[in-house]
Structures are given as structure tokens and as C-alpha cells.
């Protein structure tokens, strides 16, 4: 009896657009101070770590980016879109170096004016380094989320992560994903 | 009886509804000669009569509170009459409701802050989120209410010793917790309602839910001087009556808010530390608590606030459906599972409470002492031999404290 009630609620609720929807979407845009794109910053370590640049740059639906270099060294951070949506970062919780993380596990969080937002590892690997400069420079998350604002450096095995890497978005797919979301 | 009835959990919207929608001063049209309903009618006419116009019956009713048998009978009658079911969900029912799609309101009948915070986290983590991205409105909004016994709650990324007068809290019997979401430090007591609105990450905006709360409060009484500030706090008469914290994870977000209704605000003094204490300097990236003047919102009871919001939620989130968004009840004894118990244990562990949060350096200027600390362990200090010791135990060593770093305001 109860179950049926719930199911019916869902059906109607999702097929009837209520007045609340446009409001929050507007808000999300209004608070954005985005740089306008989600390209990796070519002047910073996540790109310059190897002379040829990263072998692969990918994006998750939770708005993380990863930049994987030839030797498996992989930088992780949050996208420009995510940083802009969260507002001014006040505290970055970083992962513990020399720990193993599984794809989907939390590797830290970004606390902005008042929200704490989890950051997930899009792939499995070992944490080589946490970007401790963010401890005194949480603002890098906003000023350069895809460069100076990198959060963690992992060592990953590309072959072992093939499924995860394949599932992640390319830049083009990510931008499309953002558009479909608006 | 008046008081007991009005704040009684057995009064629910089933028989409050006519009042909202028909908007008449006497919600019941019941033959007054019928003794069975006399009490209700008296009670209701009093609810809508300003205090100074009330008859003495109110006092008479109040004096009945000690004799519970009559009110128990009444509550039972009420329950039978309106078929109100406040039976808490079992562990498996809870899991089933939480993991299924659909919106609902859920009220915790427990006042244990560890249970309530763990329940909030459980509801949040297990609310379904669709894998594909759609333009549809999140169909699984959840609204949780709970009231905690007296406790102090700090934000996830705060330093407990910087925020709280721990010995005083202990002396007065307050529990101390580190919440799983961000934000600053607050004191809870039985007069404070906690609400938690779960939504999708895409829909999340920090103002969204409190704007609704303000709207609902104003439609309840449009003379209430309630406003919102830039931090999306709700103000009553320009004093903060409601604060918020937010968490985003796994494609979902929750807005956690508090509402001071009947809190004993005078008792909150001396529990939270001021931003600056002379002679003590904190160096860390921790999240600041914003100090505010606070006020209760003068509603008749905490239940009234919960009912106003439940009604509002049921109306505004129904989405054109004719059937009502359900209200569930849960408590610590019945509505538990391993996941909730694990979180309760985490929240109640020293590791989470004291040894989490940002690293910091604290300086006691007068004594020229500095201590650096990471995850609760002293990593550097001007005092030899402290490195490697845990900060909590070091502070709790009375000899050490009074001889070395003594600062009466610490």
C-alpha cells in the first residue's frame, strides 16, 4: 500500500515540472565565476610534469579532472565548472600520501563558504603526494582549479584502470555533459 | 493538558490541515454539547487567542500535566480518531524507504545526537541518484527533522580546542561532536530543531531551502519578522535564529539547518570561545565560526515549526500529485542498521572528534610557548619532549597545563 503511494508520487513528480526547477538553475549560473572552459592549464605542474604533457586528460561526472602522464603519474583536481559552482574555497582536505585509493573513494574535500564537497578518485592507485600548498592557498582552487589547484598526485596502472578510464569523459564529452545539465 | 496536547507528537497535520486551507478561526465544527470534543474546542479557541485574552482554563490545563493518565487517554483517543501512526520504522523498513525512489519526510523521535547525525548521513548517502543525467527534477528529495539533547557540534574542518570550552561543556553535561559536513560551531538543546533537506548536486543551491522555510513561516504568520542574510541564515528581528551547513558528495547534496524555537539561550553563554583570546594565537587554515547574536523564533513549540515545514514540503514538492508525500518516524531502538551504528561509533570516537580536522599551530604568547599539531599528534613544540605526544592528553595533564601554558581563558 505504502509502496504504491510512493511510486505514484514519483511518477507524477517527475513528469510534472513544478515551479521550483527554473529557480535553482538560475542560481547556479548566477553564483558562477567560471573561467569559461575546462582546459588543463598548460603552464602548471599537472601539464608540465612531463616534457610532452599528459598522455590523457579526462573528466568525471562528479566534476573531477585527471591528467595521466606516460609513467602513470596522475594529477587529480576539480574542474573549473565545479570550482565556480562551489564558490570561494576556504579549506581543502587532502589525502594521506602513501595510501592506496580505489576508484570512487573519497580522496578529500573542498569546503567553500559553507559547504563541504567530497572529491573522489576517478581511478584506483597509490597517493604519491597531496598538494599541501593548498593548505595555505585554498584560493588556488578558485583562481586556477585546473593547474595550481591540483589536489593529489597518484601513481596508477593504466591497464588495470582501463575500464575506469574508458568510462570517464573527454573534454568534449564533459562540456556536452555540462550543457545537457543546464 | 493544553501544553501537552499542543506540543504532543500525536497532533499531526491530519487534523491541522483544515486550519491551513480553509483558513477559519475554528478548525473544527463539532457539536459543543458533545463532551468528547469539548477539550479540543477549548484548546483550539485558545491557540488562536492572544495570551492576554485567554481564560484561566489554560492554567488549569497546565496543572494537569503531572497527571498523565488523562492525557495518555486523550492521546490514545486522538490516535484512534485520526489514525495517526507514529510507529517507528524497523531497520529494514528504513532501508527500504531510504533506498527506494520517491520523496518523503522523516522525523526522528530520538534525541541522541550520535544517532541523529548518523541517521542524517545514512539518509544522505543512500538516497538514490540516477546515473544518467536528466533534466528532470530530482525525484528523491528527503526532509529530515530531529531534536538533540544538549550538545556542541563543530564543523568537519575545525579545531575543537579553538572553538569550545571543553571542560565547561563537560561540567554541564554536554556531548561534543564533530559533524560530517562543513560549517561552524553550534550549541543544540531540546528547544532547537534540526532539519536536513537532501537534494541532487545539480539542484543544490545554498539559499534554496531556507527561502522555502521563510516562505512557509510567513504563510503561517505573515507578521513574523523573518528574513535571510547573505550566508543564507534565517534572522528573526535581525538576530540569527537559524544557521546552515552544507555537504556535497556522490552527486547529491544536503542542506542542514537549525531553528532555535524554545532553546534556553542564556545557558549557551560561556560554551563557545570568542574569536580572539588575549595571549593565544592560532595559526591554521581551519574554517571560521561566524559569531552572531541569536534569538528564538517565537513559535508555540518545536513541533509547530516541524509541522509548518512538513506541510510546506508536502504542498510544494507534491508535483501535482493527489496523494500525499508520506511522513515516516524513526528512533534509535527500532530504526537502526550496521551502517548507522558504524557512523555513530565514528562520531563518538576520539579519532574523529579530536584527531581529525586541520593541522594547526597554537602559541601561548605570555609563556612564549608554541605547539604544532597534526591529526591530534604534536609535530613540533618549543617545549622539549612534547613531539610525538597527543595534544589532547597533553592538555588534559593538569600539572602540565597549570605549570606551562596556563591561560585561564584557554
HADDOCK unambig.tbl for C-alpha pairs under 7 A between the chains (distance, minus, plus):
assign (segid A and resid 5 and name CA) (segid B and resid 323 and name CA) 6.85 0.50 0.50
assign (segid A and resid 6 and name CA) (segid B and resid 102 and name CA) 5.67 0.50 0.50
assign (segid A and resid 7 and name CA) (segid B and resid 102 and name CA) 6.69 0.50 0.50
assign (segid A and resid 9 and name CA) (segid B and resid 102 and name CA) 6.53 0.50 0.50
assign (segid A and resid 9 and name CA) (segid B and resid 321 and name CA) 6.14 0.50 0.50
assign (segid A and resid 9 and name CA) (segid B and resid 323 and name CA) 6.79 0.50 0.50
assign (segid A and resid 10 and name CA) (segid B and resid 101 and name CA) 6.95 0.50 0.50
assign (segid A and resid 10 and name CA) (segid B and resid 102 and name CA) 5.08 0.50 0.50
assign (segid A and resid 10 and name CA) (segid B and resid 139 and name CA) 6.00 0.50 0.50
assign (segid A and resid 12 and name CA) (segid B and resid 319 and name CA) 6.43 0.50 0.50
assign (segid A and resid 12 and name CA) (segid B and resid 320 and name CA) 6.63 0.50 0.50
assign (segid A and resid 12 and name CA) (segid B and resid 321 and name CA) 5.63 0.50 0.50
assign (segid A and resid 13 and name CA) (segid B and resid 139 and name CA) 6.54 0.50 0.50
assign (segid A and resid 13 and name CA) (segid B and resid 318 and name CA) 6.44 0.50 0.50
assign (segid A and resid 13 and name CA) (segid B and resid 319 and name CA) 4.48 0.50 0.50
assign (segid A and resid 13 and name CA) (segid B and resid 320 and name CA) 6.81 0.50 0.50
assign (segid A and resid 13 and name CA) (segid B and resid 321 and name CA) 6.75 0.50 0.50
assign (segid A and resid 14 and name CA) (segid B and resid 136 and name CA) 6.18 0.50 0.50
assign (segid A and resid 14 and name CA) (segid B and resid 137 and name CA) 6.24 0.50 0.50
assign (segid A and resid 14 and name CA) (segid B and resid 139 and name CA) 6.05 0.50 0.50
assign (segid A and resid 16 and name CA) (segid B and resid 319 and name CA) 5.83 0.50 0.50
assign (segid A and resid 16 and name CA) (segid B and resid 320 and name CA) 6.57 0.50 0.50
assign (segid A and resid 17 and name CA) (segid B and resid 319 and name CA) 6.94 0.50 0.50
assign (segid A and resid 18 and name CA) (segid B and resid 319 and name CA) 5.57 0.50 0.50
assign (segid A and resid 21 and name CA) (segid B and resid 137 and name CA) 6.55 0.50 0.50
assign (segid A and resid 24 and name CA) (segid B and resid 203 and name CA) 6.06 0.50 0.50
assign (segid A and resid 24 and name CA) (segid B and resid 205 and name CA) 6.40 0.50 0.50
assign (segid A and resid 24 and name CA) (segid B and resid 208 and name CA) 6.83 0.50 0.50
assign (segid A and resid 25 and name CA) (segid B and resid 203 and name CA) 6.84 0.50 0.50
assign (segid A and resid 27 and name CA) (segid B and resid 205 and name CA) 6.82 0.50 0.50
assign (segid A and resid 28 and name CA) (segid B and resid 205 and name CA) 6.67 0.50 0.50
assign (segid A and resid 62 and name CA) (segid B and resid 251 and name CA) 6.32 0.50 0.50
assign (segid A and resid 90 and name CA) (segid B and resid 287 and name CA) 6.60 0.50 0.50
assign (segid A and resid 91 and name CA) (segid B and resid 285 and name CA) 6.29 0.50 0.50
assign (segid A and resid 91 and name CA) (segid B and resid 286 and name CA) 6.60 0.50 0.50
assign (segid A and resid 91 and name CA) (segid B and resid 287 and name CA) 6.61 0.50 0.50
assign (segid A and resid 111 and name CA) (segid B and resid 182 and name CA) 6.40 0.50 0.50
assign (segid A and resid 114 and name CA) (segid B and resid 182 and name CA) 6.15 0.50 0.50
assign (segid A and resid 114 and name CA) (segid B and resid 183 and name CA) 5.17 0.50 0.50
assign (segid A and resid 114 and name CA) (segid B and resid 245 and name CA) 5.88 0.50 0.50
assign (segid A and resid 114 and name CA) (segid B and resid 246 and name CA) 6.20 0.50 0.50
assign (segid A and resid 115 and name CA) (segid B and resid 182 and name CA) 5.47 0.50 0.50
assign (segid A and resid 115 and name CA) (segid B and resid 183 and name CA) 6.80 0.50 0.50
assign (segid A and resid 115 and name CA) (segid B and resid 245 and name CA) 6.13 0.50 0.50
assign (segid A and resid 115 and name CA) (segid B and resid 246 and name CA) 4.19 0.50 0.50
assign (segid A and resid 115 and name CA) (segid B and resid 247 and name CA) 5.14 0.50 0.50
assign (segid A and resid 116 and name CA) (segid B and resid 181 and name CA) 5.73 0.50 0.50
assign (segid A and resid 116 and name CA) (segid B and resid 182 and name CA) 4.81 0.50 0.50
assign (segid A and resid 116 and name CA) (segid B and resid 246 and name CA) 6.17 0.50 0.50
assign (segid A and resid 116 and name CA) (segid B and resid 247 and name CA) 4.68 0.50 0.50
assign (segid A and resid 116 and name CA) (segid B and resid 248 and name CA) 6.11 0.50 0.50
assign (segid A and resid 117 and name CA) (segid B and resid 247 and name CA) 5.60 0.50 0.50
assign (segid A and resid 117 and name CA) (segid B and resid 248 and name CA) 4.30 0.50 0.50
assign (segid A and resid 117 and name CA) (segid B and resid 249 and name CA) 5.84 0.50 0.50
assign (segid A and resid 118 and name CA) (segid B and resid 248 and name CA) 6.13 0.50 0.50
assign (segid A and resid 118 and name CA) (segid B and resid 249 and name CA) 5.01 0.50 0.50
assign (segid A and resid 135 and name CA) (segid B and resid 285 and name CA) 6.29 0.50 0.50
assign (segid A and resid 136 and name CA) (segid B and resid 285 and name CA) 6.42 0.50 0.50
assign (segid A and resid 181 and name CA) (segid B and resid 133 and name CA) 6.77 0.50 0.50
assign (segid A and resid 181 and name CA) (segid B and resid 134 and name CA) 6.85 0.50 0.50
assign (segid A and resid 181 and name CA) (segid B and resid 135 and name CA) 6.30 0.50 0.50
